[in-house]
Amino acid sequence: MADCIFCSIVSGDIPATRVYEDERTLAFADTNPQAPTHLLVVPKEHFTDIADVSRDPEVSAAYLAGIRAVAEQERLHDFRVVFNTGADVGQTVFHLHAHLLAGRPMGWPPG
């Protein structure tokens, strides 16, 4: 998608601090971190949100495996994964992305 910032990061047109990459997944540092570790994990293929990707079980499974691989690579034992779906809950980039957060205590419900 030409106007999608995350598609542009995936293609290399926009630089990012990449920390993990496989055939279907890319993880990079969030530019506005909310925890000592705050990575964004995106599928390389454009999906709007978690509801959109759930229509494709193969891609969904590969994406979840990619998130797990990032956590393992970063040696994260305790971490939070957040998906926002829709503008009313804070989604600002409409390319599926997981916020992988770690390195500080996190309460529930999130604030």
VOPAGU-2260 file (C-alpha; in pm, 1 decimal, decimal comma):
REM VOPAGU-2260
SITE   aa  ch    i         X         Y         Z
SITE  MET   A    0       0,0       0,0       0,0
SITE  ALA   A    1     170,9     316,4    -121,4
SITE  ASP   A    2      55,8     552,2     155,3
SITE  CYS   A    3     114,5     313,5     448,1
SITE  ILE   A    4     412,6     407,1     666,8
SITE  PHE   A    5     462,3      47,7     785,4
SITE  CYS   A    6     455,9     -83,4     427,3
SITE  SER   A    7     723,8     177,7     350,9
SITE  ILE   A    8     930,7      55,0     646,4
SITE  VAL   A    9     890,8    -306,9     530,6
SITE  SER   A   10    1006,5    -212,7     179,0
SITE  GLY   A   11    1304,4     -16,3     315,3
SITE  ASP   A   12    1182,9     317,2     178,4
SITE  ILE   A   13    1162,2     455,4     534,2
SITE  PRO   A   14    1444,5     368,8     774,8
SITE  ALA   A   15    1375,4     198,4    1106,2
SITE  THR   A   16    1578,3      29,2    1375,3
SITE  ARG   A   17    1511,0    -328,8    1269,5
SITE  VAL   A   18    1559,6    -592,8    1536,5
SITE  TYR   A   19    1408,2    -902,5    1374,0
SITE  GLU   A   20    1305,0   -1015,1    1030,9
SITE  ASP   A   21    1185,7   -1337,5     875,0
SITE  GLU   A   22    1000,3   -1422,8     555,1
SITE  ARG   A   23     668,4   -1279,2     676,3
SITE  THR   A   24     740,9   -1061,2     980,6
SITE  LEU   A   25     940,8    -750,8    1066,8
SITE  ALA   A   26    1006,3    -605,2    1412,8
SITE  PHE   A   27    1149,3    -261,4    1476,9
SITE  ALA   A   28    1188,4     -15,7    1763,7
SITE  ASP   A   29     896,2     215,0    1839,3
SITE  THR   A   30     997,6     581,5    1798,1
SITE  ASN   A   31     785,0     676,9    2102,1
SITE  PRO   A   32     862,1     397,4    2349,6
SITE  GLN   A   33     626,4     338,0    2640,6
SITE  ALA   A   34     853,6      85,4    2813,5
SITE  PRO   A   35    1227,7       9,7    2818,4
SITE  THR   A   36    1157,5    -247,3    2546,3
SITE  HIS   A   37     893,0    -130,9    2300,1
SITE  LEU   A   38     899,1    -299,0    1962,8
SITE  LEU   A   39     645,7    -296,9    1683,1
SITE  VAL   A   40     594,0    -629,6    1510,7
SITE  VAL   A   41     425,2    -615,4    1169,3
SITE  PRO   A   42     337,1    -867,8     904,2
SITE  LYS   A   43     515,8    -784,6     579,9
SITE  GLU   A   44     188,0    -822,0     394,4
SITE  HIS   A   45     -59,2    -537,5     451,9
SITE  PHE   A   46    -351,1    -616,5     681,5
SITE  THR   A   47    -550,7    -339,0     846,4
SITE  ASP   A   48    -575,9    -494,1    1191,8
SITE  ILE   A   49    -599,8    -819,1    1388,4
SITE  ALA   A   50    -957,9    -876,6    1268,9
SITE  ASP   A   51    -845,2    -846,1     907,4
SITE  VAL   A   52    -553,8   -1092,6     936,6
SITE  SER   A   53    -768,5   -1346,3    1121,5
SITE  ARG   A   54    -931,9   -1427,3     786,5
SITE  ASP   A   55    -604,0   -1592,1     680,4
SITE  PRO   A   56    -509,6   -1867,2     928,0
SITE  GLU   A   57    -171,9   -1936,3     762,8
SITE  VAL   A   58     -57,7   -1573,9     784,2
SITE  SER   A   59    -204,3   -1541,2    1135,2
SITE  ALA   A   60      -5,1   -1840,7    1257,5
SITE  ALA   A   61     315,8   -1716,6    1093,7
SITE  TYR   A   62     263,8   -1370,7    1245,4
SITE  LEU   A   63     213,8   -1508,8    1596,7
SITE  ALA   A   64     521,8   -1726,9    1551,7
SITE  GLY   A   65     712,1   -1414,0    1447,4
SITE  ILE   A   66     604,4   -1232,5    1765,2
SITE  ARG   A   67     720,5   -1532,3    1970,4
SITE  ALA   A   68    1053,8   -1536,9    1783,8
SITE  VAL   A   69    1110,3   -1167,0    1856,7
SITE  ALA   A   70    1042,9   -1222,2    2228,4
SITE  GLU   A   71    1280,4   -1520,3    2232,6
SITE  GLN   A   72    1552,0   -1332,7    2043,1
SITE  GLU   A   73    1525,1   -1039,7    2284,5
SITE  ARG   A   74    1526,9   -1284,0    2579,0
SITE  LEU   A   75    1196,3   -1151,6    2709,5
SITE  HIS   A   76    1036,1   -1371,2    2972,9
SITE  ASP   A   77     769,4   -1129,3    3094,1
SITE  PHE   A   78     616,1    -910,3    2828,0
SITE  ARG   A   79     289,6    -761,5    2705,9
SITE  VAL   A   80     154,3    -772,1    2351,6
SITE  VAL   A   81    -102,9    -506,7    2258,3
SITE  PHE   A   82    -315,3    -487,4    1943,4
SITE  ASN   A   83    -530,1    -179,1    1881,2
SITE  THR   A   84    -817,1    -226,3    1637,3
SITE  GLY   A   85    -985,8      97,4    1536,7
SITE  ALA   A   86    -930,1     466,2    1590,5
SITE  ASP   A   87   -1148,3     482,6    1903,0
SITE  VAL   A   88    -902,4     258,6    2092,1
SITE  GLY   A   89    -586,3     428,5    1970,5
SITE  GLN   A   90    -496,1     269,8    1637,7
SITE  THR   A   91    -323,0     544,1    1438,1
SITE  VAL   A   92    -148,7     337,2    1169,3
SITE  PHE   A   93    -389,6     109,0     988,8
SITE  HIS   A   94    -140,0    -167,6     916,9
SITE  LEU   A   95    -160,1    -450,9    1167,6
SITE  HIS   A   96     105,3    -414,5    1435,0
SITE  ALA   A   97     166,5    -560,9    1776,1
SITE  HIS   A   98     323,5    -349,8    2047,2
SITE  LEU   A   99     569,2    -577,9    2228,3
SITE  LEU   A  100     639,5    -416,4    2566,5
SITE  ALA   A  101     872,6    -525,2    2846,0
SITE  GLY   A  102    1119,8    -404,7    3103,7
SITE  ARG   A  103     889,1    -246,2    3363,2
SITE  PRO   A  104     592,5    -348,6    3577,8
SITE  MET   A  105     258,9    -304,0    3402,5
SITE  GLY   A  106     -74,3    -285,5    3577,4
SITE  TRP   A  107    -417,7    -396,4    3473,0
SITE  PRO   A  108    -628,2    -247,2    3342,0
SITE  PRO   A  109    -385,9     -51,8    3126,7
SITE  GLY   A  110    -398,2     323,2    3175,0
